[in-house]
């Protein structure tokens, strides 16, 4: 998985529980900036950890 793909996937997993909530535009934008500014290796590590915690291992 490329760094860009990992970032998009991590962001999607982090935002999934918030879908349908109102008033979260600013939070979503800040989260997106944080993920996009992370080094690819850190993103991949966090993605693996999140998937492991949620039982989504691929």
SEDOPA-847508 format. One record per residue (C-alpha): residue in three letters; x, y, z. Coordinates in steps of 0.05 Angstrom, whole numbers, plus 5000, padded with zeros to 4 digits. Layout:
// SEDOPA-847508
   fiti      X      Y      Z
    ala      X      Y      Z
...
//
This chain:
// SEDOPA-847508
   fiti      X      Y      Z
    unk   5000   5000   5000
    unk   5028   5067   4981
    unk   5034   5124   5031
    unk   4978   5163   4996
    unk   4932   5103   4996
    unk   4947   5089   5069
    unk   4931   5162   5087
    unk   4865   5160   5051
    unk   4846   5094   5083
    unk   4866   5117   5153
    unk   4826   5181   5144
    unk   4766   5142   5120
    unk   4769   5095   5180
    unk   4775   5153   5229
    unk   4717   5190   5199
    unk   4670   5130   5190
    unk   4640   5135   5261
    unk   4626   5209   5250
    unk   4586   5202   5185
    unk   4519   5235   5190
    unk   4539   5280   5248
    unk   4528   5354   5238
    unk   4576   5410   5256
    unk   4640   5370   5247
    unk   4667   5405   5185
    unk   4724   5440   5222
    unk   4743   5376   5260
    unk   4743   5337   5194
    unk   4788   5389   5161
    unk   4837   5390   5219
    unk   4840   5314   5221
    unk   4852   5312   5146
    unk   4910   5361   5152
    unk   4941   5321   5209
    unk   4938   5256   5171
    unk   4965   5287   5107
    unk   5024   5317   5144
    unk   5044   5251   5177
    unk   5102   5212   5148
    unk   5079   5151   5108
    unk   5111   5102   5156
    unk   5074   5132   5216
    unk   5008   5129   5177
    unk   5019   5056   5160
    unk   5035   5040   5232
    unk   4973   5076   5258
    unk   4930   5043   5204
    unk   4954   4974   5224
    unk   4941   4989   5297
    unk   4870   5016   5283
    unk   4854   4956   5239
    unk   4881   4908   5292
    unk   4838   4941   5346
    unk   4776   4938   5304
    unk   4788   4867   5279
    unk   4797   4892   5207
    unk   4865   4860   5193
    unk   4876   4851   5119
//
